[in-house]
Structure formats: structure tokens, C-alpha cells
């Protein structure tokens, strides 16, 4: 089995990651407590790609949730799928990055990165044949861009023979929160070019257009956008889809 370790960094990355695990769990027939409740044996055929099996037949996401402030992490813990994660898979700071790439990459993020890599190593020890890593993050904020690219750099340095793939939300002029987003994105892209094997650039404006024009959602929420990204990630990496297609 070729396992994947999922890393989600920053507010945007954690929100996408949280929705991703909801989508993948539904496809595999896993309920919010981690128990299998599906009715098709194919759902369990390649479940070890993204999950570890714990005691009592419970399935736990192979996920590392990272942020420089506790707000989004607390939201995930209190959400409908909060109980499915391992408690030690959450790594967070107290100060935040303040939308500064430098803080995420060189100061606040650099102080936390060793703790994150320790969790990554523990998750790797529970795999048989690791295929690689995937990261969800934003290029516009401070934590996702600065610390996210720092994590990709550390992972590539420590595991150069494993694939690294990122799903990177790129700032859009029409959907923008802060004036420093273009600077954060430029600095991040330089790091991704050097350290990432695959980078899927996600445009917020394009997501809105798809939701409104194609899916006919008049006022899409962030949940709608994140679900769209999650379905894309599932289509790229979800091996059970391949096995089911081969059987048809």
C-alpha cells in the first residue's frame, strides 16, 4: 500500500483540510467517530492510503494540522469530525503570523517547525510504504505561505526520495483580504519551485465562478469553495476510484 501523509497549514489550509477529511470519510464510509458504516467492500480496499487503523476498528486520518494560533484548530476540534483526529496531530502556537511571510518562515514558524516535523516522523513510522506528502495552504496569508513553504522545504530535505505535492490557494485581486498578499505569494512561489514536486494552484475567483455559473450556487460560502477543492484533491489522489473503475 502506498500511503500519503496529509499536512494542513494556516487558516485556509486547515479549513480546506477539514473539509477534505469530511469528503474522503464520506467516500470511504467512515462516520465522524472513525467507525466504518459503509455497505461496499470496495470502500475499504485502499483505505490505508489516508487512514491508520486504530484499536476497535477505528480509522484515524494520517493528518498533521498546523497553525500559529489556536483559533482554527479549536474550531476543527469542536466541529462534526473533530473526534476523528489524533489529539497529538494538532500543532499550534499562540502569536500568529500577522499576514507576514517572514514571520511564518523565519521567526514564529521556525520556532514551531521542529515540533511539526516530530509529528510527521511519528506518522511516517506507522506507514509501510510511504508514497509522499500533500500540503494544503494559502499563498496569501502568513502561516500558510511562510510556514507552509518552510514545511515543504524541511520535508524535501529530510525525505528527498518521497513525493511532495501542494494545493496552494493563490491570491485573487477580486477576492483579497490584505494588501501584502502579492508579496507573500511571490516569496512562496520561489520556495515551491525549488522544493515541491507538484503544485496545484487554486484561484479563489475561479472557485466562485464555478460555484455560481456551473453549480448554480447563488451565494457560495467558504464551505462550498472548500468542498470543491476537496473533490479535486480526491480526484487527483484517491486510489479507490481507480480500483473501482478497473472493475467496471
C-alpha positions in Angstrom: 0.0 0.0 0.0 1.3 3.5 -0.9 0.4 5.8 2.0 0.1 9.6 1.9 0.7 11.9 4.8 -1.5 15.0 4.7 -0.3 18.3 6.2 -2.6 21.4 6.5 -1.1 24.8 7.5 -2.7 28.1 8.3 -6.3 29.1 8.5 -7.1 28.5 4.8 -5.2 25.2 4.7 -6.9 23.9 7.8 -10.3 24.8 6.6 -9.7 23.1 3.3 -8.1 20.1 5.1 -11.1 19.8 7.4 -13.5 19.7 4.5 -11.2 17.2 2.7 -11.4 14.7 5.5 -15.2 15.1 5.6 -15.3 14.3 1.8 -12.8 11.4 2.0 -14.5 9.9 5.0 -17.9 10.0 3.3 -16.4 8.3 0.2 -14.9 5.6 2.4 -18.0 5.1 4.6 -16.3 6.5 7.7 -18.5 8.2 10.3 -17.4 11.2 12.5 -16.2 8.8 15.2 -13.9 6.9 12.8 -16.0 3.8 12.5 -16.8 2.1 9.2 -20.5 2.4 8.4 -20.4 1.8 4.7 -22.0 -1.0 2.7 -19.4 -1.7 -0.1 -16.2 -3.6 0.5 -14.5 -1.5 -2.2 -14.7 1.4 0.3 -12.1 -0.3 2.5 -9.9 -1.6 -0.4 -7.4 1.2 -0.3 -8.4 3.0 2.9 -4.8 2.8 4.3 -3.7 5.4 1.7 -5.0 8.1 4.0 -6.0 6.4 7.3 -4.4 4.4 10.0 -6.5 1.7 11.7 -6.5 2.1 15.5 -7.9 -0.2 18.2 -11.5 -1.2 17.9 -11.6 -1.0 14.1 -11.5 2.8 14.3 -9.9 4.7 11.3 -7.8 7.8 12.1 -6.7 10.3 9.4 -3.0 10.4 8.7 -3.1 14.2 9.1 -1.0 16.9 10.7 -2.8 20.1 11.5 -0.6 23.2 11.9 -1.3 26.8 12.7 0.5 29.7 14.6 -2.6 30.5 16.5 -5.2 28.2 18.2 -8.4 29.6 16.7 -8.9 27.4 13.6 -7.6 24.3 15.4 -10.2 24.8 18.2 -12.9 25.1 15.5 -11.8 21.8 13.9 -11.8 20.1 17.3 -15.2 21.4 18.0 -16.6 20.5 14.6 -18.6 17.4 13.5 -15.4 15.5 12.6 -13.3 16.8 15.4 -13.2 13.5 17.2 -11.8 11.6 14.3 -8.3 13.1 14.6 -5.5 12.0 16.9 -5.1 14.7 19.6 -1.3 14.8 19.1 -1.7 15.6 15.4 -2.6 19.2 16.3 0.5 21.6 16.5 -0.1 25.3 17.1 1.4 28.4 18.5 -0.1 31.4 20.3 1.1 34.5 18.5 0.0 34.1 14.8 1.9 35.3 11.8 0.1 38.6 11.2 -0.1 38.0 7.4 3.7 38.2 7.3 5.5 35.6 5.2 8.8 36.4 7.1 7.2 35.6 10.5 5.8 32.3 9.2 9.1 31.3 7.5 11.8 32.7 9.8 10.6 33.6 13.3 7.3 32.3 14.6 7.1 29.4 12.2 10.8 28.4 12.6 10.2 28.0 16.3 7.4 25.6 15.8 8.6 23.7 12.7 10.7 21.1 14.7 7.6 20.1 16.7 5.7 19.7 13.5 8.4 17.5 12.0 8.4 15.3 15.1 4.7 14.6 14.5 5.4 13.9 10.8 8.1 11.4 11.8 5.7 9.6 14.1 3.1 9.4 11.4 5.7 8.1 9.0 6.8 5.4 11.4 3.2 3.9 11.2 3.4 3.5 7.4 4.6 0.5 5.4 5.5 2.2 2.0 5.1 5.9 2.1 4.4 7.5 -1.3 4.7 11.1 -0.2 3.2 14.2 1.4 0.4 16.6 0.4 0.0 20.1 1.8 -3.0 22.4 1.8 -2.3 26.1 2.4 -2.8 29.6 1.1 -0.1 31.7 -0.5 -1.7 35.0 0.6 -1.5 34.7 4.5 1.4 34.5 6.8 1.3 31.0 8.2 0.2 29.1 5.1 2.7 30.9 2.9 5.6 31.3 5.2 5.4 28.3 7.4 3.8 26.2 4.7 6.8 26.6 2.4 9.2 26.1 5.3 7.5 22.7 5.9 7.8 21.7 2.3 11.5 22.7 2.4 12.1 20.6 5.6 10.1 17.6 4.2 12.0 17.7 0.9 15.3 18.0 2.8 14.6 15.1 5.2 12.7 12.8 2.7 14.2 13.6 -0.8 13.0 10.3 -2.3 9.4 10.9 -1.4 6.9 12.9 -3.5 5.7 16.3 -2.2 2.5 17.8 -3.5 0.9 21.1 -2.6 -2.6 22.5 -3.1 -1.9 26.2 -3.0 -4.6 28.9 -2.9 -3.4 31.8 -4.9 -4.5 35.4 -4.1 -7.0 36.9 -6.5 -7.4 40.7 -7.0 -11.2 40.5 -6.6 -11.1 38.2 -3.6 -8.4 39.8 -1.4 -8.2 40.3 2.3 -4.8 42.1 2.8 -2.5 44.3 0.7 0.6 42.1 1.3 -0.9 39.0 -0.4 1.0 39.5 -3.7 4.3 39.7 -1.8 3.6 36.6 0.3 2.6 34.7 -2.9 5.8 35.8 -4.8 8.0 34.7 -1.9 6.1 31.4 -1.6 6.2 30.5 -5.3 10.0 30.8 -5.3 10.2 28.2 -2.5 7.6 25.9 -4.2 9.6 26.0 -7.5 12.6 24.7 -5.6 11.1 22.2 -3.2 7.7 20.9 -4.5 7.3 18.1 -7.0 3.7 19.1 -7.8 1.9 22.3 -7.1 -1.8 22.7 -7.9 -2.6 26.4 -8.0 -6.2 27.2 -6.8 -7.7 30.5 -7.7 -10.4 31.8 -5.3 -12.1 33.8 -8.1 -12.3 30.8 -10.3 -13.8 28.8 -7.5 -16.5 31.4 -7.1 -17.2 31.4 -10.8 -17.6 27.6 -10.8 -19.9 27.6 -7.9 -22.1 30.4 -9.3 -22.1 29.6 -13.0 -21.8 25.8 -13.1 -23.1 24.6 -9.7 -25.8 27.3 -9.6 -25.0 28.3 -6.0 -26.0 32.0 -5.9 -24.0 32.9 -2.8 -21.3 30.3 -2.2 -19.8 30.0 1.2 -16.2 29.1 2.1 -17.6 25.6 2.8 -18.8 25.4 -0.8 -15.4 26.5 -2.1 -13.5 24.1 0.2 -15.7 21.2 -0.8 -14.9 22.0 -4.5 -11.2 21.9 -3.7 -11.6 18.7 -1.7 -13.3 16.9 -4.6 -10.5 18.0 -6.8 -7.9 16.6 -4.3 -9.9 13.4 -4.1 -9.9 13.1 -7.9 -6.1 13.5 -8.1 -5.1 11.1 -5.3 -8.0 8.9 -4.3 -6.8 5.4 -5.4 -10.1 3.5 -4.7 -11.6 5.4 -7.6 -9.0 3.8 -9.8 -9.7 0.3 -8.5 -13.5 0.7 -8.8 -13.1 2.0 -12.4 -10.9 -1.0 -13.2 -13.6 -3.4 -12.0 -16.4 -1.9 -14.2 
